[in-house]
Amino acid sequence: MANVGIVIVSHSPKIAEGAADMVRQMVGDAVPLAYTGGNSEGGLGTDVAAIMAAIERAWSKAGVAILVDLGGAETNSEMAVEMLDDHKRALVVICNAPIVEGAVIAATEASGGSPLATVKRTAEELSPQ
């Protein structure tokens, strides 16, 4: 049985890599994991093509949960999801959760075989009300 994949999208390449490193140390290789950070010129920002590539690297038939750091990352992630084919688009969600804590808890939930909706809900329980 496939586990939900996790994608981390940050404006900072170092934050994206660091959050992914924390996930990997907490859950090992139990979930497909990818990250992207920075814009195409190497500065702060996000890049739709890089987000699409990260989704492909973390792809799982169980779906993919995306964690983002700021509004621009969310907007570009939404654009990337919209560019996927219909089948994949239906299996990708963006979680409204803190990027580091959300990614760790989402990956932990996914590593136990939980479905995409449960992974998303669990990550979003961390979000301030």
TAQUIKA-V928434 format. One record per residue. N is the residue number from 1. OMEGA is omega in whole degrees, 0 to 359 (999 if undefined). Layout:
n: {N:N}
omega: {OMEGA:OMEGA}
This chain:
n: {1:2:3:4:5:6:7:8:9:10:11:12:13:14:15:16:17:18:19:20:21:22:23:24:25:26:27:28:29:30:31:32:33:34:35:36:37:38:39:40:41:42:43:44:45:46:47:48:49:50:51:52:53:54:55:56:57:58:59:60:61:62:63:64:65:66:67:68:69:70:71:72:73:74:75:76:77:78:79:80:81:82:83:84:85:86:87:88:89:90:91:92:93:94:95:96:97:98:99:100:101:102:103:104:105:106:107:108:109:110:111:112:113:114:115:116:117:118:119:120:121:122:123:124:125:126:127:128:129}
omega: {182:174:176:175:181:174:177:180:179:173:182:177:182:178:179:180:180:178:178:178:177:179:182:180:181:186:180:183:184:180:172:186:174:178:175:178:179:179:185:178:179:179:177:179:176:186:183:180:178:178:177:179:178:177:179:180:182:187:176:177:175:179:181:174:181:175:184:182:184:184:179:177:178:180:180:176:177:178:180:180:179:181:178:175:187:182:181:181:182:183:179:178:173:183:174:186:175:190:183:181:180:180:180:182:177:180:178:178:180:182:176:178:180:178:183:181:179:177:180:182:181:178:184:175:178:184:178:182:999}
